[in-house]
Amino acid sequence: MSAASDLLSTYQHIIESLTLVTGGKGIYDVEVDGELLYSKHASGRHADPGEVLALFRDRYAQGVTPYGE
């Protein structure tokens, strides 16, 4: 999943753990510390490239320098 790869490559220094949980028919949710960040089921679509990363950045990483920069 590119969302997981995006998150880990950009914010591996602040992400303590990452778990991917999928459901039937390609449904998935992205949760951070038990809080829903993105839901394919609720939105009815796959996240656009970079969308989950942007949501994470806005909610959890404002002012945090991406890894390696």
C-alpha positions, 0 to 999 in steps of 0.5 A, a space after each residue: 500500500 503506497 499510503 503506508 510506504 509514504 508515511 514510513 518514508 516521510 515520518 519514520 522518525 515519529 511513527 512508533 508503530 504502523 499496522 495495516 488492517 484490510 477488510 473484504 472487497 478492498 476496504 481499508 481504514 487508516 488509523 493513528 493511535 486509534 483515531 480514524 484518519 482515512 476510510 475507503 469505506 466512508 469515502 467510497 474511493 481509494 485515497 488519491 496519491 499523497 492524500 493520506 500523507 497530507 492528512 497525517 501531516 495536517 493532523 500529527 506532523 505540523 512543524 515536523 521536518 520530514 525524515 532525511 531533510 
